[in-house]
Amino acid sequence: MKKLNKLIVSIILSIVFCANIYSQERPKWIDNPDTVALNNIAAVGTGKTQNEANANARAEIVKYFEANVSQKFEGSLSGKDDKSTKLSKEEVAETASGIVKGINISKTYKDAEGFYALAILDKKKTINELSYEIDALDSKMQTLLDDGDAAYSAQLKKMYLKREELNKKYMFLADKPISEKVKYEAIFKSGKNKEPLNFYLSFKDASFRGVTPLRNKLSALIIDNGFTTSSDIERANRVLNILVTYAQEYMNVSGFEKWKFTFRIECKDGSKSIGIVTEEYTETGREITQAYNKALSQFSTYLDANYEKLLQ
């Protein structure tokens, strides 16, 4: 009898609790987030779960920010357009990292329709993050420029464009830019009238079925960064030694396989090792090719963000 009474009380409390949740007045910030922004940028996200609502709110902040920055600063700050060097979509997306770090989920709410989240972009925190990223780029560009190696010309131009993107975001929030420490003219002259690096791709296991898509990815990456490729190792001044290893792992799911892939690429100038990247990915698929394609997709994203470790 006592257990029954406890059960009835628990049910009544649950009903009262749920009723209180759904009877709460709908917060004003859901329809008008600017009322609580306090000179910051605010946006609302909705979802079937709180995590989904939080993610959507952050995405709305980034979307709003990017749209307004693009509208305010159409074209580059420098007014120069180097058509031979452009940032990829992935590289442009990277410049939003400082924005994401400045976003906080300030309020949440739940009703019968779903979950809500209020995201607020902390201007002061974001300005500091962007300033840190710009200073780091300035320092790296100056180091490469002082080195005087023509091989760095394409990288310097990419860094400069990335800095411009960051500076637009900084200026949008701070109402003033961060002055250039490395001038565009100096970067442009660093590669003028100099032969670009010529890369030869050497696969340790050329019979591996994933060679072609990986070769295509690396070739595109090399060309997009202002370098060239060669089918003759004697004519190349850089060699990329590429090794992909793979091993099947246990998976207790009928019809699917689990594979671990290791990508290792070393850039060499003669006998001198210049840079090495090694990445591992474990993926599943109905067979090895499907799993490999997933791993290659992740590795491709990694290369887009870290090509400087190899292409030098």
C-alpha positions in Angstrom: 0.0 0.0 0.0 2.8 2.4 0.9 4.5 1.6 -2.4 1.3 2.3 -4.3 0.9 5.7 -2.4 4.5 6.6 -3.3 3.9 5.7 -6.9 0.7 7.9 -7.0 2.6 10.8 -5.4 5.4 10.5 -8.0 3.0 10.5 -10.9 1.2 13.6 -9.5 4.5 15.4 -9.0 5.6 14.5 -12.6 2.3 15.8 -14.0 2.6 19.0 -12.0 6.2 19.5 -13.0 5.4 19.0 -16.7 2.4 21.3 -16.4 4.6 24.0 -14.9 7.1 23.7 -17.7 4.6 24.1 -20.5 2.5 26.7 -18.6 5.5 29.0 -18.3 5.1 32.2 -20.3 7.1 32.0 -23.6 10.2 34.1 -23.1 10.4 37.3 -25.2 13.9 36.5 -26.3 12.7 33.7 -28.5 11.0 36.1 -30.9 13.2 39.1 -30.2 16.7 38.1 -29.1 18.1 41.6 -29.5 16.3 42.7 -26.4 18.8 40.8 -24.3 21.9 41.2 -26.6 23.3 44.2 -24.6 25.4 45.6 -27.5 26.4 42.1 -28.5 25.0 39.9 -31.3 22.2 37.4 -30.4 20.4 34.7 -32.3 17.9 31.9 -31.4 18.1 28.3 -32.5 15.4 25.6 -32.2 15.6 21.8 -32.3 14.2 18.5 -31.2 16.9 18.3 -28.5 18.7 20.9 -26.5 22.0 20.1 -28.1 20.4 20.5 -31.6 18.9 23.9 -30.5 22.3 25.0 -29.1 24.1 24.0 -32.3 21.5 25.8 -34.5 21.7 29.0 -32.4 25.5 29.1 -32.8 25.1 28.5 -36.6 22.7 31.4 -36.8 25.2 33.7 -35.2 27.9 32.7 -37.6 25.5 33.0 -40.6 24.4 36.5 -39.5 28.0 37.6 -38.8 29.4 36.3 -42.2 26.5 37.9 -44.2 27.0 41.3 -42.6 30.8 41.2 -42.9 30.5 40.3 -46.6 28.0 43.1 -47.1 30.1 45.7 -45.3 33.4 44.8 -46.8 32.7 43.7 -50.3 36.1 43.0 -51.9 39.4 43.0 -50.1 40.6 45.6 -47.6 43.7 46.1 -49.6 41.8 46.6 -52.9 44.1 44.1 -54.6 42.9 41.0 -56.3 45.4 38.2 -57.0 43.4 35.9 -59.1 46.1 33.2 -59.0 45.7 32.8 -55.2 42.3 32.4 -53.6 41.2 30.9 -50.3 39.2 27.6 -50.5 35.9 27.3 -48.8 37.5 25.3 -46.1 40.1 28.1 -45.5 37.5 30.8 -45.4 35.5 28.7 -42.9 38.7 28.5 -40.7 38.6 32.2 -40.2 35.3 31.8 -38.4 37.0 29.8 -35.6 37.5 33.0 -33.5 33.8 33.8 -33.9 32.7 30.4 -32.7 34.9 30.7 -29.6 33.2 33.9 -28.7 29.7 32.4 -28.8 27.9 31.5 -25.5 24.6 29.8 -25.0 23.0 32.3 -22.6 19.4 31.0 -22.1 17.4 27.8 -23.0 13.7 27.0 -23.0 11.5 24.0 -23.7 7.8 23.8 -24.5 5.5 21.4 -26.3 6.9 22.4 -29.7 10.5 21.6 -28.8 13.7 23.2 -27.5 15.1 26.7 -27.8 18.5 28.3 -27.2 19.7 31.9 -27.1 23.2 32.3 -28.4 25.1 35.5 -27.8 28.4 36.6 -29.4 30.6 38.2 -26.8 32.2 41.1 -28.8 35.0 41.7 -26.3 36.0 38.0 -26.2 35.7 37.7 -30.0 37.8 40.8 -30.7 40.6 39.3 -28.4 40.4 35.9 -30.3 40.6 37.6 -33.7 43.5 39.8 -32.6 45.4 36.8 -31.3 44.9 34.9 -34.7 46.0 38.0 -36.7 49.1 38.5 -34.6 50.1 34.8 -35.0 49.7 35.1 -38.8 51.7 38.3 -38.9 54.5 36.7 -37.0 54.5 33.6 -39.3 54.4 35.7 -42.5 57.4 37.8 -41.3 59.4 34.7 -40.5 58.8 33.2 -43.9 59.5 36.5 -45.7 62.7 37.0 -43.8 63.8 33.5 -44.9 63.7 34.7 -48.5 62.9 31.2 -50.0 60.8 31.5 -53.1 59.1 28.3 -52.1 57.1 30.2 -49.5 55.6 32.7 -52.0 52.3 30.9 -52.5 51.9 30.2 -48.8 52.5 33.9 -48.0 49.8 35.0 -50.4 47.3 32.5 -48.8 48.3 33.7 -45.3 47.8 37.3 -46.4 44.3 36.6 -47.8 43.4 34.7 -44.6 44.6 37.7 -42.6 42.4 40.0 -44.6 39.4 37.8 -43.9 40.2 37.9 -40.2 40.8 41.6 -40.3 37.3 42.2 -41.9 35.7 40.4 -39.0 37.9 42.3 -36.5 37.0 45.6 -38.1 33.3 44.8 -38.1 33.4 44.4 -34.3 36.0 46.9 -33.3 35.3 49.6 -35.9 39.0 49.7 -36.8 41.4 47.4 -38.5 44.7 46.0 -37.2 47.4 47.6 -39.2 49.5 45.4 -41.6 52.9 44.4 -40.4 53.7 42.6 -43.6 52.8 44.6 -46.7 51.2 42.9 -49.8 53.8 44.5 -52.0 56.6 42.6 -50.1 54.7 39.3 -50.4 54.0 39.8 -54.1 57.7 40.5 -54.8 58.8 37.5 -52.8 57.7 35.1 -55.6 58.0 37.3 -58.7 60.2 35.9 -61.5 61.0 32.8 -59.5 60.4 29.2 -60.5 57.6 27.5 -58.4 58.3 24.3 -56.6 57.8 21.1 -58.7 56.5 18.1 -56.8 56.8 14.4 -57.7 54.3 12.0 -56.0 55.8 8.7 -55.0 53.5 6.0 -53.7 55.1 3.2 -51.6 52.3 0.8 -52.7 51.1 1.9 -56.1 48.8 -1.1 -56.4 46.6 0.1 -53.5 43.1 0.7 -54.9 42.9 4.1 -53.2 46.0 5.6 -55.0 44.1 7.5 -57.7 41.7 9.6 -55.5 44.6 10.4 -53.1 46.8 11.3 -56.0 44.1 13.6 -57.5 43.6 15.3 -54.1 47.3 15.9 -53.6 47.8 17.2 -57.2 44.9 19.6 -56.8 46.3 20.8 -53.5 49.7 21.4 -55.0 48.4 23.3 -58.0 45.9 25.4 -56.0 48.8 26.6 -53.9 50.8 27.9 -56.8 53.1 24.9 -57.3 53.4 22.3 -60.1 53.6 18.5 -60.4 55.9 16.4 -62.5 55.7 12.8 -63.7 59.5 12.7 -63.9 61.3 12.6 -60.6 64.5 13.9 -62.2 62.8 17.2 -63.0 61.1 17.6 -59.6 62.7 19.6 -56.8 60.4 18.1 -54.1 59.3 14.6 -53.6 56.2 13.5 -51.6 56.7 10.0 -50.3 53.2 8.6 -49.7 52.3 5.5 -47.7 48.8 4.3 -46.9 48.5 1.3 -44.6 45.3 -0.4 -43.5 44.1 -3.2 -41.2 40.7 -4.7 -40.6 39.4 -4.5 -37.0 36.8 -6.6 -35.3 33.2 -5.5 -35.7 30.2 -7.5 -34.5 27.7 -6.1 -37.1 26.6 -8.3 -39.9 27.2 -6.9 -43.4 29.7 -4.2 -42.3 33.4 -4.0 -41.9 35.7 -1.9 -39.7 39.0 -0.7 -41.0 41.8 1.4 -39.6 43.8 3.6 -42.2 47.1 5.3 -41.6 48.2 8.1 -44.0 51.8 9.1 -43.9 53.3 11.7 -46.3 56.9 13.0 -46.2 58.2 15.9 -48.2 61.8 15.6 -49.2 64.3 18.0 -50.9 66.9 15.5 -52.1 67.8 13.5 -49.0 66.6 16.2 -46.6 63.3 15.7 -44.9 61.3 18.9 -44.9 57.9 17.9 -43.4 55.9 14.9 -42.4 52.2 14.4 -41.6 50.8 11.2 -40.2 47.1 10.7 -39.6 44.9 7.7 -38.5 41.2 7.1 -39.1 39.0 4.2 -38.2 35.9 3.9 -40.4 33.2 1.4 -41.2 31.5 0.4 -44.5 30.0 -2.6 -46.3 33.5 -3.2 -47.6 37.0 -1.6 -47.5 36.4 0.9 -50.4 33.5 2.5 -48.6 35.4 2.7 -45.4 38.5 4.1 -47.2 36.4 6.8 -48.9 35.2 8.1 -45.6 38.8 8.1 -44.2 40.1 9.9 -47.3 37.4 12.6 -46.9 38.6 13.3 -43.4 42.3 13.3 -44.5 41.5 15.7 -47.3 40.0 18.1 -44.9 43.1 17.8 -42.7 45.3 18.5 -45.7 43.4 21.6 -46.7 44.1 23.0 -43.2 47.6 21.8 -42.8 49.2 21.8 -46.3 51.9 24.1 -45.1 53.5 21.2 -43.3 54.2 19.5 -46.6 54.3 22.1 -49.4 57.5 23.9 -48.6 
